[in-house]
Amino acid sequence: MIPVNQPLLNGREKELLIECIDSGWISSDGPFISEFERKFADFIGVKHGVAVCNGTAALEAGLFAAGIVEGDEIIMPAFTIISCALAAVRLGAIPVLVDAEPDTWNMDVTQIEKRVTPKTRAIMPVHIYGHPVDMDPVLEIAERHNLIVIEDAAEVHGAEYKGRKCGSLGQLSSWSFYANKIITTGEGGMILTSDSRMAERAASYRNLCFRPERRFYHTELGQNFRMTNLQAAIGVAQMDRVEELIKRKRQIGSLYREKLARIPGIKFQIEKSWAKHVYWMYCIELDETLKMDAKTMMEELYKKGIGTRPFFLGLHEQPALQRLGYFADENYPVTYRISRSGLYLPSGLTLNEEQIDQVVSALQEVIEANSK
Ligand SMILES: Cc1ncc(COP(=O)(O)O)c(C=O)c1O
């Protein structure tokens, strides 16, 4: 079986974990937390990093840090993971959706402005599958309407928009270090910001909103979203070779692109002239000519020993959110289509060219068998 992902942990990860155990620093108080925060914030080019337990928590802490409260509206893509909507809903805020655009599957920035109302407080662009959102229009609309921009950068470690790193463009960004992410800590997340007040608020939220002047006295409702020193130790080791990991992802991306180009009916994200794509996952869309949905393709590839994952299902199609009264009668046709025609292929950092050839041949065989 070629797995859809496999982390690469053969640097200092084991050595630094042993250091945690030998020193007894296994909770969130250990020294690797601030080292990881510093290294990751410096890499992206912002002033502060606040490490948390996962990317979903990072989104929620980020929105809290931005001052989002009950009744506020947050504009986000329909095509994303539920974490984005959950972060809003947990704070009593309202997710407001825009559709994806067909080339990069990122939020269609031309649809944002018509969703702005007097209650809108933030825009949450989500850089999808390694490719940046077209950020200039997002920043321009945000400036004109005085909105916060919180980038969900979980899938774009090292990606760039017009030469600037994703995650440094809005006032805040949110990151995941889950095992399939380019930099991983197993489970983990971070909020980045250059605003000291927002960084303080995110750090307070992650730690139950303890008040610095009086412990066990709380004026706001926080969460325990702390990262452990063990996780941060892995993160520090991963940062030793962040550039190498990104380079490898881009190599995998260009090999796939080259080899898939000869298969008709397969569409993929094309790197825009203003983007540095990091190919977090190599994703494909099956076009109508193939007369096959992603689910069938995934089942057939599985039979041939190829691990895959489906695309996100649109937020507007999530029963858990519909039950709260959201998105009744709303349609997002591009999201609807790609959530049924899209899948991602094995993309782990350990993948070699021979395995990529196997994946591409398997895809070709499935398509040929289906067309008979
Ligand atoms: C775009 C995006 N945002 C948020 C998350 C949530 O991160 P986590 O799984 O660490 O909670 C993910 C997870 O994969 C993601 O892809």
The ligand as a Gaussian input file, in Angstrom:
#p B3LYP/6-31G(d) Opt

LIG

0 1
 C       -7.377000      24.228000       6.354000
 C       -7.370000      23.559000       7.691000
 N       -7.720000      24.266000       8.770000
 C       -7.744000      23.726000      10.003000
 C       -7.410000      22.414000      10.203000
 C       -7.522000      21.827000      11.573000
 O       -6.302000      21.413000      12.091000
 P       -6.221000      20.275000      13.198000
 O       -6.514000      18.982000      12.530000
 O       -4.812000      20.369000      13.683000
 O       -7.218000      20.619000      14.249000
 C       -7.028000      21.630000       9.116000
 C       -6.666000      20.225000       9.350000
 O       -6.236000      19.454000       8.619000
 C       -7.018000      22.204000       7.822000
 O       -6.676000      21.492000       6.746000

